Amino acid sequence: MQEEINVRTVLEVNSTQLKKADEMGAGYASIAPFIKNHDRVVITDDKGKGESIIISIVEYEAMKEAAWERYVSKSLAEVEAVKDDPSTWISLEEFLVPISCSIQ
């Protein structure tokens, strides 16, 4: 069962803070148009050094999907590289041991 998130409270989830836009005050209101009109907004300090990047949810989802595709592609390449080497194979019994332990 998925836990309901109270958006009126700032939550920390893997270093990510969730907060309603209207609770962020004037600071958010000043950058909201940039965020809505661009996929990425880079925030710099007074000297032009980048401090933060704000991305849209659409951009974030695309980045997650691309990262997953890279992971799967890399994993498949690793399997392809060793599939013909019998020393990398395991027996059916070795494979089933973790499965049978998790069922109990």
Residue pairs with C-beta under 8 A, 6 or more apart in sequence:
5 11
5 18
7 18
7 19
7 20
8 20
8 23
10 17
10 18
10 19
11 17
11 18
21 28
21 32
31 41
31 43
31 54
34 41
35 41
35 54
35 56
36 56
38 56
39 55
39 56
39 58
39 59
40 53
40 54
40 55
40 56
40 59
41 53
41 54
41 55
42 50
42 52
42 53
43 50
43 51
43 52
43 53
43 54
44 50
44 51
45 51
55 63
82 88
